[in-house]
Amino acid sequence: MSWKIAMATDLQRGSALQRWLWVIQECLVSAISSIRAHGLRSVLTMLGVIIGVASVICVVALVQGLSRTISQQFEGLGSSTLTLRSYTPLQDQLRGKVNRLQPSDLDELRARIDGITHLTPIVFAGQRFGAEVRNGANTANGQLLGSTASYQDVQQQFPRVGRFITASDDDSRRRVVVLGEQIRKDLKLPEDPSGQFVQIGREWFKVVGVMEARGEVFGQSQDSFLVMPYQTALAVTGVITQPDLWISFSVVDMDSVANVKQRVAGLIRRLHRIAKDQPDDFRVESAETLAKTFQQISNTVTFVVAGVVGISLLVGGIGIMNIMLVSVTERTREVGIAKALGAPRRFILMQFLIEAMLLALTGGVIGIVLGFSLAFGIAALIPNFPTPAVPWWVVLGSCGFSALIGMVFGLLPARKAANLAPIDALRYE
């Protein structure tokens, strides 16, 4: 506390700004000296803040890494890609009502809407959430899709080996199928299984290609699927009797996407005979809309999870307050000497407040480094997990919140020290 001894003679010299800078510098030196003098106690005090900040950074990094990967996949579809699908409110689903898009909707869309290309129907054959595929004694479960040759252009998914289904496959209802990479692995097929046969239900299908791998999202493989010709999917045994189509297509002119969406919506409303006061029984969605919706959900989840985990920072703040109260008690005589030499109340307050903030801020910086390390370590342990990503505002927010925790929880001990009477402080044993 060297500045206390010189306070009586030097405080009146220089400008107000110079005096404040000098005082802050001396307070920092004093705070660092106090922290170093009680190293173990300081580390234990910072531990709560370190754990809190590390938890927030780790969770946010993992969630944002997943979010960024999925958003990039949506963006890969292009902002000019639209998908028409049926929609049934939850209340209607509970009553057993299910809205569907029919093949007739596809025909009308193809005939009446100009300015679109790569019109691709998608039908879920077999069971909506999966079908069993066999290769000898090996079995696999995956989503069974029926589509056309344009599927790969609209979805921006292409074969790794072999070929995709063609228009002639669809016209002649050939029993051919393109496998997802995970299905190929589960069936223990070679890297290029083109020409081999797999069994779906009671039907045999010739493998003509394998799609490029897309990895996992939230622990679920994106490669557990099969694609067969659209007309074949409608004809094979086990297809649902009333197929519910999804229809994807690309808009030729990107500037007319909004106009095309309105025309498609108007056409489907007329075909489904929906009254003006009734809501749509379908949705027309673009990849950009889906990406924004997912991003909003992801950000909400990030804030909620970070807020819940961040509660642990309050525990760290309470620990700082307790230790600072102990520090004030230990240095009561020291405070009395400083006040007797002329140190104003606000300078005593500042000294203990800066010490508390320094403890919290140091703990926050260590927590950020630890959180990054944990996030990358966890991502490395999970197969195919996306690279963690932390927005800059989370790092700045963690540092700022740590300093705020130190200031708020250090205020009471600092006020206690600043309010000590010089005579009582000097008499303290």
Steps between C-alpha positions, in 0.01 A plus 500: 500500500775743401253755365347547849824631646551749217134600489526785745763686301442395137121487474468873444756512219421469130167506319194303609547251215864441592407445864232249403733312266765490768253373758368229267855390424586476868174315570587245231848452644355457848235254374756290315726494806210389722396226257857370469547507875206262543546289186311186602212696645477711185492191275224342709309829488523514122403134461126570501535763225735274300253209506204725416664671203653175372158332508337784308774512235502121457121471459474799266792378287346155452150629423623771263726252322201277429291801398762629258536159334126456449461859378774442242315192378182704457695769318641234270149441368491855368259783576309427176395149608143465627332202662124445508379266774177424680426643844260372764447695825554303820132527592398333173768232537359408841158459337647266239491745210805512273541745212687370195636612167384276215660407164233720340649800684834417339345483153320833543813665636700380200235620253395835647804660665757661273853598599587183692732213412625168643151419630558202726240294689610317813288218640577312819468132408460220753475647848535876533784473748691208354509173310704185552757413233679165476821376345529135592528481879566874530211741563469878510223748569463821308256746352367378166437779250347495156606783271613594150828582330467867598528414870877531497491842332244645740645349817861549389583138584691293249627142473847419628521190282271362232211709373173652614156387384402615152180595319496163325521326840191692606306447177558124502466466880830320529594335826815705555615689807769748605637448851607745766852445631383379843268240344793370293713465812224330701442249220878438480505567128825589316602859429338471157201264532360587155337195345431321827148432629333586831163389633234748613196319634436224247648690208856483365667820381817552305746749650606757239689750718596631843443861606769726644527486879355790698589393855294526817287769661405473869631144495270398212645386171395695190605209280246238611276524195429342164364660184301307239308623193182689581266275298666192648439628851131545419476146365711281732347291774490682832458853369240698691160491333458877514844647433584838646726680257761760555569704187830682457588730212735781402394849397666614177514869595616556859331841507162337444517250789239688704269527200530128422423413864180707481392338173569149630308573820206640303490198270509244783228687691274481195576133442428418864191724502612696804267787592638850545459493877667158537874448557726319252531122526848522350826689529722650231849527648833609364840384617567856617181501708588166654852622577370816669242306699760252616740782586236668714427176682871436545561850641208460741634165620847652535376789714285275720770239555768763555273680747435182698868403504594862577322478835816335627669839456288628789659235721840631395388854580392398850840339552672824399284699741580266789876513439496879461319533833774290655761718329341817638506355851866401467604844375295715736805663662649560155184684397513704820858610423405600146206707624713661769743609226215665307373235262143595398214250536463457123863388464463230766181392326678486165790294631287211626260525206785471248638200688163323481461582129853382429427166665180456298651616172804274535269209575293591194802500266618164635144368464486608135821311418380195695158515332655503152721205592205302638286572193765383254580199719134391517455556125807285431361215712167491309532353149416740215414781741526848343781735600394716797445869434465787746362840391712800597217641710510194727869552576457872565182434697675244719783744579258784563268289714795373704611858569141590587480207742818622669370857522156406633616245754807704593298814570383396848850413632641816338233719663568332832871587471429856382260566789742397773572777749878573513522483882306171522709354217828597668386344832396174327699195610 
